[in-house]
C-alpha cells in the first residue's frame, strides 16, 4: 500500500475466493466430476464384455462363462467408483472439514456427480450398436456385448465410500481447539 492506494494481487483475490465456502464447494464438485470423467474412460477401456459366437445357422450362442461375465462391467464399475468415492471423501474432508455440514453434503454430492459422470461417459465412449453388429454378423464372427450398467444400485457405491472416510475422520480427527499443550512436569526436589 503506497500513497493511500490499495494494491490487490491475483493471489490475494484467489485466497479470498478460496475462503468462501460455496466457492470451495463448487471447485470441489467440479474437480470430482473431472475425476469421474477419468473413471468413465477407465471403465470403458477395462470393463470385460462377454461375446456371442455366430454359428453356421446364424444363431448367436454365448458360453456359460460369457453368461457369468455379464456382470463384469458392473463389478468393474463398482471397483472404479468405490475408489473414486473414497478419494472424493478424503479430499472432501481436507477441503471442507472446517466448513461444518458442507463436508457431509459436499462429499456425497461430489461422489454422486462423479459416479454419474463415470457411468454416462463410460457408456458414451464404450462400444454401441450391438443389435446392428449382431444382425450384420456372418457365421464364425464373434460379437461383443455393449458396455452396460445392469445394476443401477452400483451408482450408490461412490456416495457410500465417500461418506465413510468423512465419518471416520470426524470421529477421530482432533478438533483445532483440542490440541493440549504438553507441559513437562517440574522435577521434584
Secondary structure, 3 states (H helix, E strand, C coil): CECCECCCCHHHHHHHHHHCHHHHHHHHHHHHHHHHHHHHHHHHHHCCCCEEEECCCCCEECCHHHHHHHHHHHHHHHHHHHHHHHHHHHHHHHHHHHHCCHHHHHHHHHHHHHHHHHHHHHHHHCCCCHHHHHHHCCCCCEEECCCCCCCHHHHHHHHHHHHHHHHHHHHHCCCCCCCCCCCCCCCCC
